[in-house]
Amino acid sequence: MKKNNLGNKSSRQKNRRLLLVDDHAVVRQGIAELINRELGLEVCGQVGTAPHAVTAVARLKPDLVLLDLSLEDGSGMELIKNLKTLHPQLPILVLSVHDENLYARRVLKAGASGYVMKLKDSATVINAIRTVMDGGVYASPAINSSMILNLVGNDALNDNAINRLTDRELEVFKLIGQGNTLRQIARKLQLGISTVETHRAHIKQKLHLGNTTQLIRLAVESNNGPW
């Protein structure tokens, strides 16, 4: 059902406003069209970088930020932490292609209020938006179940060594799997090359890999999986 854009001013003012943060303009436009068709929701701004997101939040004061984890100029995870430091009450929902089994708990811990994968249908995405805007926390039923199992002492989820990587190490691991050099990773994450080298060493240690070749092979295989 489409919104009636001819309503009076007072009805339009009741719309809850979202800021979209995604480095793909075509994706942003598609998401904006989906949201703007919904009664009571509207997109108040679209940005593609973390610095622009910080500026837009301060200027537009949205009711919710909908962001992707992969940003060309930096980390969506770091953006979540920065926004929550600057605006503790701001609801943040992550909409991403990355595997929720690896990222959902991480983004919730970072301060986001929900995680939904882009492959989900539009009704699920809108439901996630409304849930978070209403003060709730959104995660898929599978993630909700796994978190409950983890709380009651089921350690099966921790068997995957990749889950033991820190947020930053996981980002470096993902970028290695995408074929990036250390210099490219350093530029994308705005880190020094020596820092990236340290992260790479820690990744090899945690994943019990003997050399960089094994690391690259595993990273590529993981990147071709449900990321």
VEXTI-810821 format. One record per atom (N, C-alpha, C, O, CB): residue in three letters; y, z, x. Coordinates in steps of 0.001 Angstrom, whole numbers, padded with zeros to 6 digits, always signed. Each point is the difference from the previous one (the first is absolute). Last residue first. Glycine has a CB too. Example, Ala and Ser with C-alpha at 12.3 -4.5 7.8 and 13.67 -1.06 7.14 Angstrom:
<paros>
Ser-002250+007080+012850Ser+001190+000060+000820Ser+001090+000730-000770Ser+001108+000169+000509Ser-001736-002314+000675Ala-005092+002075-000894Ala+001190+000000-000890Ala+001200+000000+000900Ala-000019+000665+001036Ala-001154+000581-002928
</paros>
This chain:
<paros>
Trp-015141+002924+029185Trp+001346+000463+000337Trp+000978-000714-000898Trp+001206+000227+000097Trp-001846+000240+002301Pro-004549-000448-001974Pro+000836+000233-001187Pro+001339+000583+000329Pro+000427+000970-000626Pro-002464-000651-000658Gly-000303-003163+005154Gly-000652+000711-001096Gly+000993+000226-001127Gly+000925-000793-000172Gly-002503+001911+001784Asn+002597-003012+002665Asn-000586-001009-000877Asn-000745+000626-001167Asn-000532-000697-000864Asn+000340-000823+002816Asn+002133+004199+001419Asn+001100-000714-000632Asn-000505-001093-000934Asn+000703-000393-000931Asn+000714+000886+002921Ser-004449+001978+000655Ser+000565+000856-001042Ser+001095-000710-000754Ser+000147+000175-001209Ser-000706+001823+002558Glu-001335-004205+002324Glu-000999+000139-001058Glu+000545+000842-001149Glu-000205-000330-001168Glu-001629+000116+002872Val+004489-000164+002134Val-000050-001282-000715Val-000984+000080-001151Val+000291-000477-001098Val+000303-000751+003202Ala-000356+004929+000734Ala+001240-000121-000767Ala+000020-001287-000810Ala+000428-000006-001154Ala+000764+001344+002896Leu-004762-000575+001266Leu-000097+000875-001168Leu+001239-000124-000885Leu-000105+000001-001227Leu-001323+001580+002551Arg+001429-003992+002730Arg-001053-000510-000870Arg-000095+000835-001279Arg-000077-000550-001099Arg-001179-000290+003116Ile+004196+002278+001376Ile+000513-001195-000677Ile-001029-000532-000982Ile+000345-000374-001120Ile+001058-000185+003125Leu-002731+004161+000710Leu+001027+000409-000960Leu+000509-001197-000795Leu+000110+000062-001225Leu+000549+001822+002743Gln-003631-002637+002032Gln-000698+000592-001143Gln+000987+000422-001080Gln-000269-000148-001192Gln-001556+000930+002719Thr+003646-002339+002477Thr-000689-001095-000687Thr-000738+000510-001232Thr+000051-000623-001061Thr-000296-000587+003245Thr+002320+004270+000818Thr+000931-000629-000934Thr-000650-001141-000776Thr+000341-000234-001159Thr+001525+000859+002682Asn-005060+003347+000218Asn+001035-000847+000591Asn+000840-000660-001083Asn-000278+000112-001194Asn-001189-000518+003182Gly-002031+003716-002898Gly+000029+000041+001458Gly+001114-000802+000636Gly+000431+000312+001110Gly-002828+000011-001220Leu+001951+002570-004678Leu-000073-001367+000494Leu+000208+000001+001511Leu+000888+000675+000520Leu-000045-001575-002732His-000748+004411-001649His-001084-000046+000995His-000242-001430+000499His-001134-000474+000054His+000077+002475-001155Leu+004517-000159-001925Leu-001007-000896-000546Leu-001162-000206+000958Leu-000903-000797-000259Leu+002688-000327-001041Lys+001928+003889+002481Lys-000461+000505-001296Lys-001111-000854-000597Lys-000865+000505-000715Lys+003136+000419+000341Gln-000212-002298+004464Gln-000690+001282+000175Gln-000589+000496-001317Gln-001155+000423-000051Gln+002705+000130+001937Lys+001114-004437-001864Lys-001277-000261+000670Lys-000808+001279+000154Lys-001222+000001-000146Lys+002264-001921+001365Ile+003313+002342-002917Ile-000867-000682-000966Ile-001376-000246+000609Ile-001020+000269-000633Ile+003028-001360-000432His+001352+002829+003823His-000496+001023-000928His-000949-000619-001033His-000998+000609-000383His+003128+000711+000702Ala+000066-004220+002657Ala-000968+000831+000731Ala-000607+001060-000908Ala-001201+000262+000061Ala+002479-000652+002058Arg+002205-002263-003824Arg-001212-000802+000169Arg-001084+000801+000719Arg-001175-000085-000355Arg+002572-002005+000415His+002863+004019-000483His-000680-000033-001296His-001314-000778+000116His-001020+000412-000553His+003248-000270-000644Thr+000496-000158+004957Thr-000569+001341-000216Thr-000755+000056-001320Thr-001099+000550-000072Thr+002963+000467+001411Glu+000522-004913-000369Glu-001164+000099+000881Glu-000693+001349-000166Glu-001228+000083+000006Glu+002338-001637+001626Val+002955+000890-003841Val-001058-000771-000648Val-001275+000061+000838Val-001095+000114-000552Val+002812-001644-000496Thr+002056+003458+002895Thr-000432+000803-001150Thr-001134-000709-000733Thr-000970+000633-000418Thr+003290+000340+000185Ser-000215-003219+003775Ser-000836+001094+000520Ser-000514+000884-001127Ser-001113+000519+000076Ser+002416-000556+002058Ile+001775-003409-003151Ile-001323-000541+000300Ile-000930+001099+000516Ile-001184+000017-000337Ile+002219-002253+000853Gly+002899+003609-003872Gly-000123-000481+001359Gly-001414-000501+000259Gly-000950+000466-000628Gly+002733+001134+001360Leu+000290-001845-005737Leu-000505+000967+000968Leu+000048-000600+001393Leu+000106-001217+000155Leu-001591+002253-001902Gln+002176-002841-003043Gln+001173+000560+000670Gln-000396+001149+000928Gln+000584+001083-000035Gln+000838-001745-001929Leu-004223-002439-000679Leu+000034+001426-000339Leu+001170+000723+000648Leu+000161+001210-000159Leu-002624-001271-000075Lys+001799-004622+000964Lys-000134+000178-001444Lys+000122+001462-000416Lys+000566+000307-001049Lys-002016-002322+000997Arg+001502+000864+004695Arg+001194-000491-000683Arg-000075+000255-001502Arg+000983+000423-000608Arg-000720-002170+002378Ala-003998+002836+000884Ala+001117+000882+000348Ala+001271-000420-000735Ala+000755+000844-000482Ala-001786-000431+002738Ile-002736-003177-002616Ile-000183+001245-000760Ile+001155+000946+000244Ile+000516+000619-000931Ile-002996-000884+001063Gln+002357-003659+002381Gln+000309-000301-001399Gln-000135+001249-000867Gln+000812+000238-000894Gln-001598-002599+001235Arg-000477+002686+004176Arg+001445-000189-000101Arg+000426-000282-001445Arg+001023+000507-000459Arg-001000-001372+002818Leu-004619+001177-001346Leu+000638+001312+000078Leu+001513-000115-000150Leu+000633+000833-000649Leu-002491-000035+002124Thr-000789-004671-003835Thr-000012+000561+001350Thr+000654+001374-000022Thr+000622+000385-000990Thr-000547-002698+002015Asn-002649-000061-005336Asn+001264+000293+000659Asn-000208+000530+001415Asn-000944+000748+000255Asn+001945-000278-002486Gly-004264-001776-001460Gly+000237-000860+001148Gly+001300+000237+000737Gly+000399-000827+000819Gly-001740-000796-001985Gln-000867+003970-002641Gln+000711-001189-000463Gln+000377-000912+001157Gln+000653-001024-000198Gln+000218+002335-001732Gly-002978+002910+002626Gly-000936-000848-000730Gly+000630-001269-000522Gly-000700-000974-000279Gly-000521+003002-000336Ile+003915+001259+002664Ile-000891-000575+001016Ile-000963-000982-000678Ile-000245-001091+000516Ile+000414+003201+000919Leu+002539+000386-004240Leu+000756-001070+000640Leu-000791-000651+001129Leu+000131-001201+000236Leu+001979+002388-000832Lys-003963+002574-001623Lys+000110-001121-000931Lys+000705-001187+000646Lys-000425-001143-000166Lys+000466+002758-001743Phe-000275+002415+004355Phe-001332-000580-000143Phe+000035-001236-000897Phe-000612-001019+000318Phe-000397+003293+000011Val+004906+000317+000044Val-000237-000742+001235Val-001343-000715-000075Val-000106-001163+000388Val+001493+002820+000910Glu-000358+001179-004855Glu+000892-001156-000008Glu-000220-000867+001238Glu-000060-001226-000096Glu+001744+002547-001216Leu-003969+002739+001056Leu-000568-000954-000949Leu+000862-001260-000080Leu-000521-001109-000110Leu-000477+003012-001200Glu+002534+001702+003888Glu-001145-000641+000648Glu-000632-001043-000916Glu-000432-001056+000461Glu+000019+003149+000858Arg+003877+000547-003070Arg+000513-000944+000982Arg-001138-000729+000704Arg+000089-001204+000238Arg+001926+002652+000079Asp-003142+001963-003390Asp+000668-001103-000692Asp+000465-001060+000993Asp-000205-001193-000223Asp+000933+002773-001587Thr-004794+001164+003589Thr+001270+000391-000601Thr+000613-001211-000702Thr-000472-001125+000162Thr+000833+002907+001613Leu-005740-001291-001215Leu+001208-000475+000669Leu+001237+000549-000699Leu+000002+000188-001217Leu-001201-002279+001947Arg-003325+002680-002275Arg+000481+001038+000904Arg+001231-000432+000780Arg+000612+000812+000694Arg-002935+000012-000515Asn-000181-003664-003216Asn+000763+000995-000751Asn+000542+001105+000879Asn+000887+000740-000424Asn-002283-001250-001535Ile-001533-002818+003654Ile+001359-000523-000152Ile+000868+000987-000765Ile+001207+000070+000228Ile-002094-002417-000182Ala-003820+003068+000548Ala+000829+000425+001130Ala+001435-000477-000135Ala+000915+000654+000502Ala-002935-000687+000934Asn-001546+001276-005301Asn+000615-001196+000543Asn+000975+000409+001087Asn+000997+000668-000272Asn-001263-001897-001919Asp-001869+004550-000318Asp-000962-000632+000894Asp+000564-001259+000639Asp-000426-000383+001090Asp-001410+001312-002481Asn+003811+002067-001986Asn+000468+000127+001365Asn-000947-000650+000989Asn+000247+000018+001206Asn+000886+002080-001848Leu-001944-001788-004084Leu+001145-000873+000214Leu+000467+000031+001440Leu+000653-000938+000458Leu+000015+001299-002812Ala-004154+002482+000815Ala-000449-001381+000157Ala+001151-000939+000305Ala-000154-000980+000730Ala-001715+001457-002284Asp+001601+004489+000712Asp+000569-000599+001198Asp-000388-001451+000193Asp+000256-000577+001056Asp-000282+002808-000056Asn+000679+001761-005028Asn-000806-001164+000330Asn+000652-000729+001160Asn+001108-000518-000138Asn-001924+000312-002246Gly+002555+004263+000079Gly-000804+000123+001209Gly-000897-001156+000326Gly-000819+000108+000913Gly+000906+002223-001335Val+003309-001568-003149Val-001112+000931-000214Val-000985-000012+001164Val-001092+000562-000087Val+001349-000891-002369Leu+003611-002518+002418Leu+000486+001360-000175Leu-001136+001002-000156Leu+000134+001155+000403Leu+001913-002085-001447Asn-002963-003731+001271Asn+000437+000493+001296Asn+000448+001454-000095Asn-000265+000794+000903Asn+000949-003116-000262Leu-001839+000034-004570Leu-001186+000274+000806Leu+000371+000578+001353Leu-000680+000887+000517Leu-000510-002731-001685Ile+004687+000396-001567Ile-000617+001200-000564Ile-001239+000385+000806Ile-000202+001173+000313Ile+001070-001782-002603Met+001261-003384+003380Met+000811+001138+000426Met-000563+001303-000541Met+000038+001025+000681Met+001972-002502-000595Ser-004033-002562-001395Ser-000280+000273+001409Ser+000805+001184+000499Ser-000490+000784+000813Ser-000016-003196-000461Ser+001217+000854-004770Ser-001330+000601+000139Ser-000285+000384+001448Ser-000549+001067+000274Ser-000244-002416-002228Asn+004790-000986+001012Asn+000044+001343-000589Asn-001334+000717+000177Asn-000033+001182+000343Asn+001729-001978-002012Ile-001485-003692+002938Ile+000677+000859+000965Ile+000111+001419-000531Ile-000176+000957+000754Ile+001454-002927+000107Ala-003112-001255-003726Ala-000871+000164+001160Ala+000620+000934+001029Ala-000689+000848+000568Ala-000228-003136-000961Pro+003441+001031-003477Pro-001075+000959-000301Pro-000919+000245+001199Pro-000451+001125+000212Pro+000543-001871-002590Ser+004857-000721+003594Ser-001085-000592-000772Ser-001061+001056-000302Ser-000086+001000+000713Ser+000525-003250+000346Ala+004579+003828-000572Ala-000997-000550+000923Ala-001123-000547-000860Ala-000179+000437-001137Ala+000773+001198+003029Tyr+004669+000905-002490Tyr-000948-001048-000358Tyr-000901-000366+001174Tyr+000463-000244+001114Tyr+001179-000625-002778Val+001651+005121-000565Val-000515-000606+001229Val-001037-001035-000400Val-000880+000272-000817Val+001304+001841+002187Gly+004121-000070-004260Gly-001400+000144+000363Gly-000318-000613+001347Gly+000875-000514+000697Gly-001422+000508-003093Gly+004814-000001-000206Gly-000238+001212+000782Gly-001437+000221+000418Gly-000322+001027+000598Gly+002207-000084-001783Asp+000234-004749-001164Asp-000078+001141-000912Asp-000336+001299+000733Asp-000226+001035-000626Asp-000477-002599-001186Met+000864-002604+004125Met+001338+000250-000542Met+000033+001211-000928Met+001021+000678-000111Met-000559-003117+000293Val-004629+000954+001494Val+000802+000617+001064Val+001410+000308-000490Val+000553+001050+000328Val-001902-002278+001395Thr-001503-001025-004707Thr-000581+001311+000327Thr+000851+000727+001035Thr+000311+001180-000156Thr-002605-002068-000356Arg+003357-003582-000627Arg+000414+000944-001043Arg-000536+001402+000294Arg+000686+000991-000252Arg-000640-002870-001426Ile-001346-001603+004604Ile+001448+000198+000054Ile+000441+001058-001005Ile+000754+000911+000341Ile-000462-003290+000395Ala-004790+001020-000811Ala+000279+000807+001196Ala+001492+000304+000098Ala+000389+001126+000312Ala-002363-002160+000869Asn+000593-001880-004569Asn-000448+001357-000295Asn+000291+000933+001168Asn+000426+001138-000198Asn-002211-002059-001295Ile+002575-003651+002089Ile+001019+000595-000881Ile-000375+001435-000347Ile+000868+000871-000049Ile-000328-003142-000898Val-003674-000154+003449Val+001219+000213+000787Val+001079+000670-000847Val+000647+000947+000449Val-001206-002954+000961Thr-003410+000703-003528Thr-000246+001136+000878Thr+001242+000328+000819Thr+000339+001168+000192Thr-002767-001781-000086Ala+002501-003217-002848Ala+000006+001213-000833Ala-000212+001246+000851Ala+000608+001038-000263Ala-001484-002369-001674Ser+000579-002998+003956Ser+001376+000429-000270Ser+000060+001279-000830Ser+000884+000831+000207Ser-000190-003214-000092Asp-005000+001607+003028Asp+000669-000756-001041Asp+001366+000604-000319Asp+000286+001141+000363Asp-002517-001798-001299Lys+000061+001035+005924Lys-000206+000524-001345Lys+000774-000826-001025Lys+000962-000688+000340Lys-001310+002987+000612Leu+000527-002849+003884Leu-001014-000805-000694Leu-000278+000506-001415Leu-000708-000659-000761Leu-000308+000145+002976Lys+003983+002696+000938Lys+000601-001178-000606Lys-001009-000850-000765Lys+000377-000777-000877Lys+001294+000793+002703Met-002102+005424-001217Met-000207-001215+000772Met+000529-001217-000756Met-000058-000051-001229Met-001959+001089+002310Val+003641+004313-001054Val-000713-000990-000806Val-000086-001277+000823Val+000957-000382+000674Val-000155+001405-002882Tyr+000794+004592+002377Tyr-000442-001160+000778Tyr-000766-000923-000924Tyr-000946+000421-000667Tyr+000831+000927+002814Gly+003850+003345-002150Gly-001066-000842-000504Gly-000289-001168+000900Gly+000786-000355+000878Gly-000162+001032-003136Ser+002781+002733+002939Ser-000621+000567-001202Ser-001097-000876-000573Ser-000545+000301-001062Ser+002685+000810+000582Ala+000065-000061+005772Ala-000018-000902-001155Ala-000717+000672-001169Ala-000755+000955+000183Ala+000782-002972+001346Gly+000386+003949+002944Gly+001024+000318-000987Gly+000079-000934-001185Gly+000760+000251-000935Gly+000457+000706+002773Ala-004424-000418+002060Ala+001316-000334+000555Ala+001129+000279-000995Ala+001163+000094+000392Ala-002258-001843+001022Lys-003476+002271-002673Lys+000358+001044+000958Lys+001390-000228+000575Lys+000723+000953+000289Lys-003139-000666+000263Leu+000632-003577-003315Leu+000269+001198-000794Leu+000421+001156+000898Leu+000905+000762-000337Leu-002562-001526-001384Val+000275-003204+003747Val+001333-000162-000584Val+000352+001199-000884Val+001164+000392-000077Val-001440-002897+000144Arg-004029+002442+001956Arg+001048+000057+001023Arg+001398-000109-000630Arg+000905+000746+000373Arg-002507-001763+001289Arg-002332+000510-004311Arg+000245+001402+000355Arg+001126+000136+001005Arg+000753+000973-000031Arg-003142-000476-000415Ala+001151-004928-000736Ala+000510+000756-001155Ala+000310+001453+000346Ala+001087+000493-000300Ala-002407-001990-001185Tyr-000654-002016+004564Tyr+001428+000291-000053Tyr+000458+000922-001123Tyr+001042+000641+000135Tyr-000773-002818+000875Leu-004872+000473+000080Leu+000592+000385+001279Leu+001416+000544-000150Leu+000447+000806+000816Leu-001853-002533+000272Asn-001050+000137-004836Asn-000852+001035+000599Asn+000554+000490+001333Asn-000243+001139+000398Asn-001726-002162-001534Glu+003949-002627-001302Glu+000403+001319-000471Glu-000852+001113+000590Glu+000460+001137+000104Glu+000324-002197-002196Asp+000453-003838+004241Asp-001106+000734-000601Asp+000418+001416-000383Asp+000405+000788+000855Asp-002011-002160+000484His+005316-002588-001110His-000881+000725+000904His-000986+000892-000745His+000291+000495-001089His+001512-000554+002792Val+001926-002702-003435Val-001292-000681+000077Val-001010+000809+000793Val-001191-000309-000033Val+002364-001875-000137Ser+003082+004290-002820Ser-000380-000622+001266Ser-001339-000716-000100Ser-000792+000250-000909Ser+002074+001511+002108Leu+002804+001637-003369Leu-000722-001145-000543Leu-000360-000877+001191Leu+000873-000636+000590Leu+000344+000722-002863Val+000662+005301+001254Val-000389-001047+000936Val-000805-001060-000744Val-000953+000313-000714Val+000941+001333+002643Leu+003970+002106-003426Leu-001320-000550-000308Leu-000279-001131+000984Leu+000832-000889+000183Leu-000633+001512-002656Ile+003345+003943+001754Ile-000357-001203+000752Ile-001420-000401-000380Ile-000915+000823+000005Ile+002458-000189+001919Pro+002967+002790-003634Pro-001403-000430-000132Pro-000225-001315+000751Pro+000816-000918-000079Pro-000976+002068-002171Leu+003889+002859+003251Leu-000175-001411-000335Leu-001483-000361-000122Leu-000746+000168+000964Leu+002902-000691+000216Gln+000052+004812+000156Gln-000426-000135-001398Gln-000295-001441-000397Gln-000385-000255-001141Gln+001740+002256+000625Pro+000267-000693+004988Pro-001276+000689-000292Pro-000518-000208-001416Pro-001211+000033-000219Pro+001888+001643+001872His+002511-004244+001846His+000039+000138-001471His-001305+000652-000469His-000886-000694-000499His+002398-001361+000265Leu-000689+001493+004913Leu+001358-000218-000493Leu+000138+000279-001488Leu+001042+000470-000455Leu-000752-002162+002229Thr-004544+002017+000276Thr+000880+000929+000714Thr+001420-000086-000547Thr+000662+001017-000204Thr-002090-001229+002266Lys-001756-002807-003641Lys-000249+001328-000572Lys+000819+001073+000707Lys+000344+001018-000601Lys-002653-001747-000024Leu+002490-003734+002232Leu+000611+000096-001319Leu-000196+001377-000619Leu+000906+000521-000651Leu-001281-002958+000355Asn-001711+001523+004446Asn+001459+000038+000137Asn+000689+000164-001350Asn+000935+000789-000141Asn-001125-002222+002175Lys-004514+000880-001935Lys+000381+001301+000572Lys+001511+000125+000113Lys+000561+001054-000298Lys-002715-000986+001566Ile+000423-004221-002677Ile-000274+001038-001002Ile+000480+001356+000503Ile+000690+000727-000715Ile-002680-002027-000121Leu+002131-002247+003862Leu+001071-000096-000996Leu-000191+001045-001089Leu+000970+000619-000436Leu-000735-003072+000906Glu-003581+001940+002776Glu+001160+000702+000550Glu+001170-000038-000979Glu+000769+000957-000089Glu-001525-001536+002415Met-003035-001841-003532Met-000341+001416+000036Met+001173+000827+000528Met+000326+001053-000550Met-002745-001653+000889Gly+002638-004112-000300Gly+000238+000542-001320Gly-000307+001476-000069Gly+000638+000734-000754Gly-001144-002946-000191Ser+002009-000468+005448Ser-001120+000565-000720Ser+000420+000513-001367Ser+000965+000755-000123Ser-002016-000156+002293Gly+003492-004752+000729Gly-000428+001369+000225Gly-001125+000414-000929Gly-000676-000838-000598Gly+002963+001358+001362Asp+000044-004835-000728Asp+000806+000700+000989Asp-000469+001424+000269Asp+000653+000730+000745Asp+001239-002130-001457Glu-004016-001601-002471Glu+000140-000769+001237Glu+000714+000785+001092Glu-000287-000170+001185Glu+000321-001903-002549Leu-003123+004347-002368Leu+001347-000534+000038Leu+000211-000647+001362Leu-000454+000515+001021Leu+001303+001243-002655Ser-004909+000571-001689Ser+000238-000930+001102Ser+001395-000597-000124Ser+000283-000774-000914Ser-002747+000253+001058Leu+000850+003552-003445Leu-000158+000688+001278Leu+000343-000890+001183Leu+000449+000493+001035Leu-002204+000905-002075Asp+004042-001669-003980Asp-001210-000425+000698Asp-000064+000751+001321Asp+001026+000440+000520Asp-000981-002745-001612Leu+002572+003939-003681Leu+000029-000620+001324Leu-001382-000380+000514Leu-001021+000550-000412Leu+003060+000756+000878Leu+001556+000687-004577Leu-001314-000643+000049Leu-000062-000776+001302Leu+000728-000978+000175Leu-000912+000813-002724Val+003260+004424+000298Val-000109-001036+001023Val-001437-000497+000010Val-000942+000783+000126Val+002804+000251+001277Leu+001497+001501-005336Leu-001269-000111+000715Leu+000112-001098+001054Leu+000668-001012-000214Leu-001950+001815-001823Asp+005004+000480-000562Asp-000889+001038-000534Asp-001351-000006+000695Asp-000740+000981-000067Asp+001899-001162-002127Pro+003620-001430+004570Pro-001047-000404-000943Pro-000816+001190-000496Pro-000004+001070+000610Pro-000105-003279+000538Lys+004675+001280+001552Lys-000594+001191-000614Lys-001058-000351-001046Lys+000144+000364-001167Lys+002001+000837+001573Leu+000963-003948+002621Leu-000417-000296-001371Leu-000561+001200-000746Leu-000004+000025-001231Leu-000457-002309+001992Arg+002087+002545+003891Arg+001011-000700-000794Arg-000388-000119-001472Arg+000831+000216-000881Arg-000203-001477+002927Ala-003562+003253+001213Ala+001235+000783-000031Ala+001040-000628-000927Ala+000753+000708-000669Ala-001219+000057+003007Val-003556-003114-001594Val-000272+001232-000751Val+001272+000837-000129Val+000297+000523-001074Val-002686-000535+001892Ala+002560-003860+001859Ala-000036-000308-001422Ala-000271+001234-000848Ala+000576+000151-001078Ala-001355-002433+001652Thr+000670+002602+004199Thr+001361-000256-000482Thr+000018-000222-001509Thr+000876+000517-000693Thr-000294-001511+002919Val-004752+001446-000152Val+000725+001277+000100Val+001416-000156-000551Val+000486+000854-000742Val-001855-000205+002768Ala-001227-004545-001691Ala-000511+000883-001051Ala+000750+001323-000011Ala+000378+000496-001061Ala-002628-001570+001260His+003074-002061+003217His+000641-000409-001254His-000465+000881-001162His+000761+000256-000933His-000601-002619+001794Pro-002198+003056+003348Pro+001409+000416-000001Pro+000731-000374-001283Pro+000796+000780-000520Pro-000811-001020+002979Ala-004550-001220-002054Ala+000140+001455-000123Ala+001465+000446+000047Ala+000403+000799-000845Ala-002653-000552+001908Thr+001050-005203-002904Thr-000126+000761+001244Thr+000209+001487-000248Thr+000589+000399-001004Thr+000205-002391+002294Gly-000406-001596-004645Gly-001177-000364+000766Gly-000207+000781+001276Gly-000983-000225+000707Gly+001253-001969-001659Val+001979+002590-004520Val+000289-000073+001430Val-001294-000268+000753Val-001093+000210-000525Val+003059+001366+000278Gln+000557-001241-005061Gln-001143-000477+000770Gln+000415-000098+001467Gln+001028-000599+000315Gln-001953-000684-002318Gly+002572+003757-003171Gly+000245-000557+001314Gly-001288-000407+000683Gly-001075+000513-000310Gly+003109+000881+000481Cys-001695+000331-004673Cys+001429+000093+000321Cys+000317-000572+001374Cys+001169-000189+000336Cys-001028+002209-001777Val-003977-002535-002756Val+000143+000013+001455Val+001488-000025+000322Val+000715-000918-000403Val-002951-000271+000747Glu-000211+003240-004931Glu+000724-001114+000600Glu+000075+000187+001509Glu+000042+001123+000503Glu+001298-001433-002614Leu-003574+002361-003079Leu-000039-000098+001459Leu+000860-001171+000462Leu+000101-001015-000690Leu-002419+002022+000732Gly+001450+000181-004728Gly+000456+001223+000639Gly-000001-000017+001512Gly+000364+000995+000626Gly-001187+000130-002588Leu-002270-004606-000452Leu+000998+000782-000731Leu+000343+001266+000784Leu-000888+000752+000404Leu+000028-001655-002607Glu-000888-003646+004612Glu-000467+001240-000617Glu+001147+000764-000659Glu+001089+000127+000559Glu-002920-000008+001143Arg+002132-004191+000972Arg-000514-000311-001333Arg-000380+001260-000778Arg-000208-000045-001212Arg-000619-002134+002099Asn+002269+002289+003702Asn+001129-000243-000905Asn-000423-000412-001402Asn+000810+000048-000926Asn+000503-000696+002902Ile-004551+001280+001542Ile+000621+001267-000405Ile+001100-000224-001024Ile+000109+000744-000975Ile-000642+000211+003216Leu-001644-004755-000354Leu-000961+000819-000747Leu+000664+001257-000553Leu-000174+000340-001171Leu-001678-001212+002620Glu+004348-001860+001431Glu-000166-000645-001308Glu-000962+000787-000878Glu+000221+000141-001203Glu+000238-002369+002250Ala+000098+003650+003404Ala+001213+000249-000787Ala-000115-000605-001393Ala+000388+000627-000986Ala+000957-000591+003096Ile-004741-000901+001024Ile-000080+001384-000480Ile+001203+000318-000884Ile-000132+000664-001028Ile-001142+000009+003103Gly+001240-004870+000013Gly-001062+000094-000995Gly-000118+001382-000587Gly-000172+000155-001209Gly-001019-001935+002396Gln+004226+001080+002343Gln+000455-000667-001214Gln-001048+000083-001101Gln+000330+000235-001162Gln+001057-001776+002554Arg-002449+003205+002919Arg+000996+000838-000673Arg+000430-000612-001324Arg+000121+000701-001004Arg+000668+000119+003226Val-003593-003374+000506Val-000728+001124-000595Val+000962+000902-000760Val-000282+000414-001124Val-001428-000509+002970Val+003565-003370+000631Val-000712-000555-001155Val-000767+001097-000724Val-000035+000030-001230Val-000162-002252+002392Ala+002439+003280+002898Ala+000924-000215-001112Ala-000702-000514-001247Ala+000348+000391-001114Ala+001434-000848+002769His-003589+003636+002352His-000256-001351-000493His+000840-000231-001265His-000259+000597-001045His-002109-000577+002017Asp+002135+004192+001436Asp+000589-000990+000897Asp-000310-001438-000392Asp+000330-000926+000742Asp-000496+002608+001043Asp+001064+003040-004696Asp-001111-000847+000436Asp+000591-001108+000855Asp+001047-000551-000343Asp-002447+001074-001735Val+002941+003599-001457Val+000059-000160+001455Val-001257-000749+000435Val-001098+000557+000011Val+002472+001588+000288Leu+001791-000848-005071Leu-001174-000626+000601Leu+000210-000161+001501Leu+001046-000475+000442Leu-001544-000733-002599Leu+002467+004604-001995Leu+000349-000765+001193Leu-001289-000530+000607Leu-000932+000768+000243Leu+003018+000634+000182Leu-000648+000270-005730Leu-000887-000020+001160Leu+000616-000815+001129Leu+000661-001012-000232Leu-002651+001255-001277Arg+003334+002610-003491Arg+000300-001017+000996Arg-000879+000145+001240Arg-000221+001101+000505Arg+002564-001174-001354Arg-002104+001060-004870Arg-000243+000663+001276Arg-000060-001064+001089Arg-000616-001051-000175Arg-000642+002957-000953Asn+003966-001935-003792Asn-001041-000559+000846Asn-000135+000795+001294Asn+000992+000420+000596Asn-000563-002681-001582Lys+002928+002949-002430Lys-001159+000873-000007Lys-001138-000545+000877Lys-000959+000713+000295Lys+001609+000025-002597Gln+003485-003046+001418Gln+000213+001081+000951Gln-001204+000940+000072Gln-000148+000751+000964Gln+002601-000910-001409Arg-002218-003401-002736Arg-000275-000495+001336Arg+000123+001113+001032Arg-000738+000011+000985Arg+001556-002267-001673Ser+000282+003184-003749Ser-001444-000157+000126Ser-000362-000496+001388Ser-001018+000398+000567Ser+000846-000865-003018Ser+004736+000919+001304Ser-000623+001313+000121Ser-001500-000122+000175Ser-000597+000791+000729Ser+002411+000185-002123Lys+000822-004886+000615Lys+000164+000544+001340Lys-000732+001308+000172Lys-000612+000239+001041Lys+002801-001357-000901Asn-004130-002252-003804Asn+001324+000513+000314Asn+000000+000686+001357Asn-001054+000232+000593Asn+001526+000050-003036Gly-003874-004417+001539Gly+000275+001316-000559Gly+001365+000504+000397Gly+000664-000602+000844Gly-003079+001082-000807Leu-000114-004615+001114Leu+001227-000072-000768Leu+000368+001341-000618Leu+000912+000081-000824Leu-001407-002465+000366Asn-003539+001167+003018Asn+001137+000100+000897Asn+001340-000024-000730Asn+001054+000094+000629Asn-002442-001185+001101Asn-003844+002525-002811Asn+001113-000662-000656Asn+001231+000196+000866Asn+000573+001090+000029Asn-001578-000735-002337Lys-004244-000518+004045Lys+001145+000829-000361Lys+001030-000832-000739Lys+000110-001207+000217Lys-000516+002683+001769Lys-004855-002728-002198Lys+001178-000107+000837Lys+001106+000932-000489Lys+000116+000308-001186Lys-000728-002681+001707Met-005016+002501-000690Met+001195+000000-000842Met+001243+000000+000876Met+000140+000861+000868Met-001376+000359-002696
</paros>
